[in-house]
Amino acid sequence: MGGPTLPAGVAAEELEAVARAVAEEAGRLVVEERPDALGTSVKSTRTDVVTEMDQRSQELLVARLATLRPDDAVLGEEEGGASGTSGITWVVDPIDGTVNYLYGIPEFSVSVAAVVGDPTTEDGWEPVAGAVLNPVRGELFHAHAGGGAWCTTATGTRPVRTSDATDLGLSLVGTGFGYDAGLRERQARLLVDLLPQVRDIRRQGSAALDLCAVACGRLDAYYETGLNAWDRAAGQLVAREAGAVLGGPVDASLARQLSWAAAPGLAEPFGAVVRDLTDRHVGASDSRR
């Protein structure tokens, strides 16, 4: 792993254990205490919703991390967080895939990652441990830097690896869309140009789960524009530890405009195609998911 490194005396595998524990606790909360009628509010646009359970899940994550890792900072998608002095920041998405959660679609997750560096910047930070839980399906993807990628279910824990795909035309690709109508229009144009070059496209609604799907070979590749740190921190670590190649545009200033992951045999052609199409259709717009 290049870039920022773990503070002395901190073990990545211990951070992974913390990520797993708090993700599982938050997952139980959002499933077992989900009310019949969810209270919602809007954020960036009227289609960008947050539920009362997003906020409750984040509050639980912040509180549990304060107990287990009191010197660490916490950055989350929703209101509330924590400052820290340890050099480690927990980047959390209390429900990644909120619209799915609102509609009762079982493709949502709790994403928890420990990172070094400043996750509020475009780059210069690295996830070192993380967990992504789909609480409905009972799948917990987890990893720490250098330790491989794993999936734990009720039947045990198994290692996960990317697919061995090498033919772009036969690749199954995942993606997602932003909430801003103008950004979605540009993303749709990109999709129209990409679709004839691949086997098919899937849109599941959770960036964290899409990255884990690349990790375990359910998708051969994935791309999305406008992701935030909490959307991708844990998932990209799981994907990388599973052997995926990750990237973005050549221009580092556009790092949040394009994130992609692919099986190693697809990385060169897929990365070239999505970089070109992103530059052509999405460009350097400052829209954010």
N, C-alpha and C positions, 0 to 999 in steps of 0.2 A: 504494500500500500504506500503510495507516495503522498506528499503533502503533510498536513498536520499529523502528529503522532499522539498516542496515549500518554497521559501523565505518568510519571514514575510510580510504581507500586500498584497500578490499576490493571487488573486482568480482564481481557476482553470476554473470556468465557463467563466470568462472574456478571458482567454487564448483560450478557445474553440471558442468563438465568433471571435477572431482574426484569428484563424486557418481556420474557415469557410469562412471568408471574403476574405482572400488572396488566398485560394484554388479556390474559385469561380472566382476571377479575372484572375488568371493564366489559369484556364480552358477555359474561354472565349477567351483568347489570343491564345491558341494552336488550338482551333477549328476555330475561325473566321478569324485568320490571317495565317492559314496554306497555304503555297504556293503550286502551282500545282507541282512544281519540288523541292523537299526538298534537301537542301545541307546537306551532311553527312560527318563524319570523323569516324575513328576507335579509340578504346581505348585499352583494354587488348588483344584482338585478332581481326582478320579481320571480325568476326561475331558479335563483340561487338560494335555496332554503336551508335553514338550520332548525333542528327540532330541539325540544326540551331535553331529549335524551343525549343529543350531541354535547350539550353543555354539562349535563350531569356526568356523562362519561369522562369528559375532560377534567372536571373537578375531582373525580375519583382518582384519575391518573396522576394529577398534580399532587394530591394528598398522599397517595401511596408512595410516590417517588420521593416526596419530602421526608417520609419516614425511613425509607430504605437507603436513599442517597441524598442526605440533607444538604450537602455542599454543592450539588449539581444544579445547573440551570434547567428550566423547562420552557420549551417553545411549542405552542399548540395552535391549531387552526382556529379555535374558538376563544372566547374571552377568558383571560386569566393565564397565568404562567408563573415563573419564578426566576429570580436571578441566582447566580452561583459564583463560586470562587475556585472550583476544582479544575476548570478547563474542559469539562464535559457538559454537553447540553443534550437533554432528552427532547427529541422532536417527535411530537405525537399527533396523530389524527384520530380523534375519539370515535368517529364513524366515517370511514372513507367509503363513499357510495351512499350518501344521505338520501338521495332521491329514491334509490332502490329500497332503502330501509323504510322510507315513508310509504311506498307502495306495496310493501310486503314481498319484495323480490329478494331472494336469499343470497344475492351477490353484494355483500358489504363486508367491511372488515374494521378491526381495530389495529392501528399501525403504531408501533413504538420503536424508536431507534435512539441509540446513544451515538452522538457525533462529537468529533473534535474539530476545532475551527469555529468560524462564525456562520451559522446556518441562515442568518438574515442577509448574507451577501450572495451574489450570483454564483461564486465558486469559492475555493479556499477552505472548504470543509469536507470532511469524510465521515461516513457512517462506519462505526467499528463494531457494533452489535445491534441486533434488532429482531423483532418478531412481528409477524402479520397473522392475525387470527380471523378466520371466517367462523363466527360463533354458531351459525346455523348448521353448516356442514361439519363442524367439529374438526377443522383442519388448521393446524398451527404451523406456519412456516417460520423457520428461525435460523440464525447464523451469527457467527462472529468472524472478524477478519482473520483469514488463514485457517479457519476451522471447518470449511465446507458448508453446504446448505442441507437443511433437514426439514422433514415434515412429520409432525407428531399428530396421531389420531388416537382414538380409543383402542386401537389394536397395536399400537407401538410407534416407534420412531424409525424412519427410513431415510437414507440419503436421497437427494434429488439431483438430477442432472438435466441439462438442456437436451433438446432433440439433436439428432445428427443430420438435420436437413442441410442440403447444399444447393438446391435448385430454387431460385427465387420464385419461379413460376408455379411451384408446387407448395409454397409456404402459406401457412395459416397465420394471419397477422391480426393483432389486437390494436385498438385505438380508443380514444375518448375525445370528447368535445367540451369546449368552454361554455360558460353561461352567457357571455355577451353575444348578442345576435349577430353583430358584424363579424366577430371572430369565428362564430360557427359557420357563417357563410363562406369565409375563406377556407376553413378547414374542410368544408364539403367539396370545394373545388379540388383541393389536394386529394381527397379520397377518390373522386371521380377519375383522376389521372393515375392513381396508384392501383385501383381495383383490377384493371386488365392485366397488370404485371404480376399478380400473385394468385394463389389458389382461391382465397376468400378473405373477408374481413369479419372480425367479431368485435362487438362493442358491449362490454360487460358492465361498465359503470363504476369500477373501482380501480384506480391506477395501481394501488398496492397489490391487489389480487392479479391484475394483468402482468405485472412484473414477476410475481410468483408463478404465474402460468407459464411464462417463458422459462423460468428456472426448472420446472418439472416437465417440460415438453408438451404441455397442453396447447401452447402457442409456439410457433417457430420464431416470431419476432413481435415487437410492439413499438409503437411510437405515439407521442402526444405532444402538443404544444401548450405552453402556458402553465406547466406544473409548478407547484410550490414545494418547498423542502419537505413539508409534512406529507405530501402526496406520495413522495418517492423514496425518502431516506431509507426506510427499512426494506422496502421491496427491491431497491436497486442493489443493496448489499446481498440479499438472498440470491438475486439473479447472478450477480458477479461471482459469488462463492459457488454457484452451480455451474459455472463455466461460461456464462453469457458474456458477450462483448457489449459494453455500453458506450454511448456517445451522444453528441449533439452537433451543433453547427460548427464550422471551422472558426467563425468569429465568436470568441468566448463571451463577448458582451451580450450575445443572444442566448446564453445558456438556458434561461427559463423559457425560451421560445420553443425549443425542441429537445425532447429527451427520447432516446430510443435504446432498445435492447434487442439482441438477436443471438441465436445459436451461432457458434463460432464459424461454421461453414457458410453462413449467410451474411456475416457482418460486413464484408467489403461491399457487395452489391447492394444490400439493403440500406446500409448507411449512406451510400452515394445517392441512391434514389430519393430517400426521404429528406436528405439535406437539400437536394436540388429542388424538390417540390415545395418544401417549406420556404425556401428563399423566393421561389416563384410566386407562391400563393399567399403565404402568411406574412412573410417579410419581417420587419423589425417592429411591428405594432407592439405597443406596450400593454395590450390587454392581458389580464390575469385571470386564471381560473378561480 
